[in-house]
Structure formats: C-alpha cells, structure tokens
C-alpha cells in the first residue's frame, strides 16, 4: 500500500509532501487499518479551512481525500503525522 500526504497552508505557507510504502513492513496491517479509517472520514473535495490552518491531501493507492485543520479525525491526524515523520 502506498500512502501519500501533501500538507499546504499554515502561517508560512510551506508545502510538505511525504509518502510511505507499507509493502513488506511488519506493521503493514496497522497502516492499512489507519489508512482505511482516514479515507472513510475524508472529503472528495477540498474543504474550507481556517486562516493559517493546514490543508491535507491524503492519497492511498490512487484514492484521494481531503481534510483540513481543525476538523481532522484522530485517525487522519495520526496517519498524517506518521507519514510526514516516516515518509520520504
């Protein structure tokens, strides 16, 4: 499973992008469960965010959803955080 996260917005307007390929990872099942929950709660069009808040584009194996601060679900927040931390 390939998970991609693009974060835009924020006070400085700096874009961040990272992706993680879970193939062959011992924790692939955990990633898959988290990704499925994050996608289920996402929107198919970019939501209106708050000033200086972050906007997220989450893509899992070609399926893309959008989310924005402060209305991320716990699962979306965890997935975004993990991908931006561990991804390349």
C-alpha positions in Angstrom: 0.0 0.0 0.0 1.3 3.4 -0.9 0.2 6.3 1.3 0.9 9.9 0.2 0.3 13.1 2.2 0.5 16.7 0.9 0.2 19.4 3.6 -0.3 23.0 2.4 -1.2 26.3 4.2 -0.2 27.2 7.7 1.3 30.5 8.8 4.3 30.3 6.5 2.5 28.6 3.6 5.2 26.0 3.2 4.1 22.8 1.5 5.3 19.4 2.7 5.0 16.1 0.9 5.9 12.6 2.0 4.9 9.1 1.1 5.2 5.6 2.7 5.2 2.3 1.0 3.9 -0.3 3.5 4.8 -3.3 1.3 6.8 -5.8 3.3 6.6 -3.9 6.6 5.8 -5.9 9.7 3.3 -3.2 10.7 1.6 -3.0 7.3 -1.7 -4.2 8.8 -1.7 -1.3 11.3 -1.0 1.2 8.4 -3.8 -0.3 6.3 -6.4 -0.1 9.1 -5.4 3.5 9.9 -5.5 4.5 6.2 -8.9 3.0 5.7 -10.3 4.9 8.6 -8.7 8.1 7.4 -10.1 7.7 3.9 -13.6 6.9 5.2 -13.7 10.2 7.1 -12.2 12.3 4.3 -14.0 14.6 1.7 -13.8 14.2 -2.0 -13.3 18.0 -2.5 -11.0 20.3 -0.5 -12.9 21.7 2.5 -12.7 25.3 3.5 -10.2 25.6 6.3 -9.4 28.2 8.8 -6.9 31.1 8.4 -3.3 29.9 8.8 -4.6 26.3 9.2 -3.2 23.3 7.4 -5.0 21.6 4.5 -4.2 17.9 3.7 -4.5 15.8 0.6 -4.3 12.1 1.6 -3.9 9.5 -1.2 -3.9 5.8 -0.6 -3.3 3.6 -3.6 -4.7 6.2 -6.0 -7.7 7.2 -3.9 -7.6 10.8 -2.7 -9.5 12.6 0.0 -9.1 16.0 1.6 -9.1 17.3 5.2 -8.2 20.5 7.0 -7.5 21.8 10.4 -9.1 21.8 12.9 -11.5 19.2 11.7 -9.2 16.2 11.3 -10.3 13.0 12.8 -8.0 11.3 15.3 -7.2 8.7 12.6 -6.4 11.3 10.0 -4.2 13.2 12.4 -2.3 10.1 13.3 -1.9 9.0 9.7 -0.7 12.4 8.5 1.7 12.7 11.4 3.2 9.2 10.8 3.6 9.7 7.0 5.2 13.1 7.4 7.5 11.8 10.1 8.5 8.4 8.5 8.0 9.1 4.8 10.5 10.3 2.2 
